[in-house]
Amino acid sequence: MFRYAIICGVLLVAAAPLAQAAAKKPPACAAISFRPLATGALNEGDNRAGHYRSRFGSIDVIGGVKGGQVTGYRLEVNGKAVSPLKGGVPKSAHACLNAKHVKTPPKPIDGACVGERFRVVIDSSGEKKTIMLFGLDGSDWKLCEAGTPPG
């Protein structure tokens, strides 16, 4: 009987952190860095430059290739394009961007989304979750696209 009580107690103690982990919400501000596609033998069309997956969803940075050259990058969340923001990046996301070393207000990239590296910043502190893709141009992160998760 005593062994049974100890085993049950150990199981209850071990199960408590699992229940707490399942109840956690995504962080209010997060950033994930990606590398560009490697030059060389690239397939025509869309190529996945980077993939990130967590219990909250998946993020893909997709590079379009035409004639063996990358024409630009775009963002997919859970396999779908983000819904574009109306009116640009909300001011509520500026604190998150500053915490992730992106100058505010973010400057849009001129032309196609290209860069030496890429960073996806997710801000959950506002009314709606905002997901932004930035390309590194020299020493500045330039905004490629911003939106809300699909669905």
C-alpha positions as CSV (number, residue, x, y, z in Angstrom):
1,M,0.0,0.0,0.0
2,F,2.8,2.4,0.9
3,R,4.6,1.7,-2.4
4,Y,1.4,2.3,-4.3
5,A,1.0,5.8,-2.6
6,I,4.6,6.7,-3.5
7,I,4.2,5.6,-7.1
8,C,1.0,7.6,-7.5
9,G,2.6,10.6,-5.8
10,V,5.5,10.5,-8.2
11,L,3.2,10.2,-11.2
12,L,1.2,13.2,-10.1
13,V,4.3,15.3,-9.5
14,A,5.7,14.3,-13.0
15,A,2.4,15.0,-14.7
16,A,2.0,18.5,-13.3
17,P,4.7,20.2,-15.5
18,L,3.3,18.5,-18.6
19,A,-0.1,20.0,-17.9
20,Q,1.4,23.4,-17.3
21,A,3.4,23.2,-20.5
22,A,0.3,22.3,-22.5
23,A,-1.5,25.4,-21.1
24,K,1.3,27.9,-22.0
25,K,0.5,30.6,-24.5
26,P,2.9,31.7,-27.2
27,P,5.4,34.5,-26.2
28,A,4.2,38.1,-26.7
29,C,7.2,38.7,-28.9
30,A,9.4,36.3,-30.8
31,A,11.9,36.4,-33.7
32,I,13.2,33.6,-35.9
33,S,16.2,34.1,-38.3
34,F,16.5,32.4,-41.6
35,R,19.2,32.1,-44.3
36,P,18.7,32.8,-48.0
37,L,18.6,29.9,-50.5
38,A,22.0,28.6,-51.4
39,T,23.0,29.6,-54.9
40,G,23.7,26.9,-57.4
41,A,21.3,24.1,-58.4
42,L,17.9,25.6,-57.6
43,N,14.7,24.3,-58.9
44,E,12.4,26.6,-60.9
45,G,9.4,27.9,-59.0
46,D,9.1,28.0,-55.2
47,N,11.9,26.7,-53.0
48,R,11.7,26.5,-49.2
49,A,14.5,28.7,-47.8
50,G,13.6,28.0,-44.2
51,H,11.1,26.1,-42.0
52,Y,10.3,26.6,-38.3
53,R,7.8,24.5,-36.4
54,S,6.5,24.7,-32.9
55,R,3.4,23.6,-31.0
56,F,1.8,26.9,-32.0
57,G,2.2,26.4,-35.8
58,S,4.7,26.5,-38.6
59,I,6.5,29.3,-40.5
60,D,8.1,28.9,-44.0
61,V,10.2,31.4,-45.9
62,I,9.7,30.6,-49.6
63,G,12.1,31.8,-52.3
64,G,10.8,32.1,-55.8
65,V,13.3,31.0,-58.5
66,K,13.3,31.9,-62.2
67,G,16.1,31.2,-64.6
68,G,18.3,29.8,-61.8
69,Q,18.1,33.2,-59.8
70,V,16.1,34.0,-56.7
71,T,13.5,36.6,-57.6
72,G,12.2,37.2,-54.1
73,Y,11.1,35.8,-50.8
74,R,7.7,35.5,-49.1
75,L,6.2,34.2,-45.9
76,E,3.8,31.3,-45.3
77,V,2.2,30.5,-41.9
78,N,0.7,27.0,-41.5
79,G,1.1,26.5,-45.3
80,K,-0.8,29.6,-46.3
81,A,0.1,33.2,-47.1
82,V,-0.4,35.8,-44.4
83,S,-3.4,38.2,-44.6
84,P,-1.9,41.6,-45.4
85,L,-2.2,44.3,-42.8
86,K,-4.2,47.4,-43.6
87,G,-2.4,50.6,-42.7
88,G,1.1,49.1,-42.1
89,V,2.7,47.8,-39.0
90,P,0.7,48.8,-35.9
91,K,2.4,50.9,-33.3
92,S,1.8,48.2,-30.7
93,A,4.4,46.1,-32.5
94,H,7.2,48.7,-32.2
95,A,8.3,47.6,-28.7
96,C,8.6,44.0,-30.0
97,L,10.5,45.1,-33.1
98,N,12.9,47.2,-30.9
99,A,13.5,44.2,-28.6
100,K,14.4,42.2,-31.7
101,H,16.9,44.8,-33.0
102,V,14.7,46.2,-35.8
103,K,14.5,49.9,-36.1
104,T,11.1,51.5,-35.9
105,P,9.2,52.6,-37.8
106,P,10.2,49.8,-40.1
107,K,11.4,50.8,-43.6
108,P,9.8,48.9,-46.5
109,I,12.1,47.1,-48.8
110,D,12.3,48.6,-52.3
111,G,11.2,46.1,-54.9
112,A,11.4,42.3,-54.4
113,C,12.1,40.9,-51.0
114,V,15.8,39.9,-51.0
115,G,18.5,40.0,-48.4
116,E,21.6,38.6,-46.9
117,R,19.5,37.0,-44.1
118,F,15.8,37.1,-43.1
119,R,14.0,37.5,-39.8
120,V,10.4,36.8,-39.0
121,V,9.1,38.8,-36.0
122,I,5.9,37.7,-34.3
123,D,4.1,40.2,-32.1
124,S,1.2,38.9,-30.0
125,S,0.8,41.9,-27.7
126,G,-1.7,43.8,-29.8
127,E,-5.3,43.2,-30.6
128,K,-4.3,40.8,-33.4
129,K,-1.2,38.7,-33.8
130,T,1.2,40.4,-36.3
131,I,3.7,38.4,-38.3
132,M,6.4,40.4,-40.2
133,L,9.2,39.3,-42.6
134,F,12.3,41.4,-42.8
135,G,15.3,41.1,-45.2
136,L,18.7,42.3,-44.1
137,D,20.0,45.1,-46.4
138,G,23.5,46.1,-45.3
139,S,23.0,46.8,-41.6
140,D,19.2,47.5,-41.7
141,W,16.3,45.2,-41.5
142,K,13.8,46.2,-44.3
143,L,10.2,45.1,-44.1
144,C,9.2,42.7,-46.9
145,E,5.7,41.9,-45.7
146,A,3.5,42.1,-42.7
147,G,0.2,40.4,-41.9
148,T,-2.0,38.3,-39.6
149,P,-2.1,34.5,-39.6
150,P,-4.4,33.0,-42.1
151,G,-7.6,31.4,-40.9
